[in-house]
Amino acid sequence: MRTEAAVLYEMGKPLPYAGSQPLVVEEVELEGPGPGEVLVEVAAAGVCHSDLSVVDGSRPRPMPMILGHEAAGIVQEVGPGVADLRPGDHVVFSWMPSCGRCLYCATGRPALCENGIRANLAGSLLNGHRRFRNARGRELHHHLGVSGFAHHTVAVQESLVKIPEDAPLEKAALLGCAVLTGVGAVVNTARVAAGMAVAVFGLGGVGLSAVMGARLVGAYPLVAVDVLASKLELALRLGASHVVDASREDPVRAVQEITGGGAHYTFDAVGHARGLRQAYDACRRGGVTVAIGLPPASQRFSVSAVGIVNDERTVQGSYMGSAVPRRDIPRFLALYQAGLLPLELLISRALPLSRINEAFDALTKGEAVRQLIVHGVAG
């Protein structure tokens, strides 16, 4: 079949784009689903910094590629061997397909699936296949097994989580990355208890989701740190008890003062070694610093070795919120439906696929939290 998609042919375009068009919106050929695969009509896809990191080249991937990894849609067709999905089902994509056979999957850590990571780096589906081609017959790579910046896509069944049909797909799309990663870091990775002091550095979609997660579990004080007033205001609406404008004051000192010596848990969602160091320094003795953001691979993070021992400090990574998608996506969705995770506050605006470059421009400038590419929305 033919479908419209946003194709990245070349990484490393200058930022901001200033009128350039790094992604080409064009008609492409999409093969039907093979064994274990599913054809999905994409209803909504979030524009995330992980996509931007491919566009600007800080996270190299094979080119050309159809980006988009945070998405939800409706099943159109299933291939042979697909047992749990049928046409008409509503699904959220998981950008880390879990093979169910490797050591990490077998021990309950599917976010670290060895075969899933291998496929994602290769720009293929979990089974090694690529189903997109452009009008000239050139093979197009999949982004994290999703490629949500297309009207239709093919994914393996391991990349899909079925959700109730009454769940709004635009909100559900956020469960595929921002909410899964941010809330998951709080409840799965750190397992923050009620009454513990928490500070979140960096208030993009993931950081604000971490604020929501910390509010959900009853953290207090709950401090949100950023340099943009609009995001600090939104953090207060999402449950932060205090905010710190890092452009006006030392965020480490401010967090220490608010929490009486440092937070029990600090979360870095900045995606830069400097932000991680600030989060570490703002954490009290015996505390835990959780790295959520993905900094460039060239950056290094260093701390006093003796301090790790003397202060019993922990630095912990959290990939995809240490999530088990088939467990966590439905439960986070249920919490949203119960009014405990106000996902709608994360959505800055909805745009058609034709304005995808404009969305990346706004993301680069920090003008938006989560923009959604919604098929059918007016241009």
Beta strands, then each sheet from edge to edge (+ up, - down):
strand 1: 2-8
strand 2: 23-30
strand 3: 37-47
strand 4: 65-66
strand 5: 70-78
strand 6: 90-93
strand 7: 132-133
strand 8: 139-142
strand 9: 152-156
strand 10: 160-163
strand 11: 198-201
strand 12: 222-226
strand 13: 242-245
strand 14: 263-268
strand 15: 283-291
strand 16: 314-317
strand 17: 347-351
strand 18: 370-374
sheet 1: 1+ 2- 7+ 8- 4- 1+
sheet 2: 9+ 3- 5+ 6- 10+
sheet 3: 9+ 3- 18+ 17+
sheet 4: 13+ 12+ 11+ 14+ 15+ 16+
end
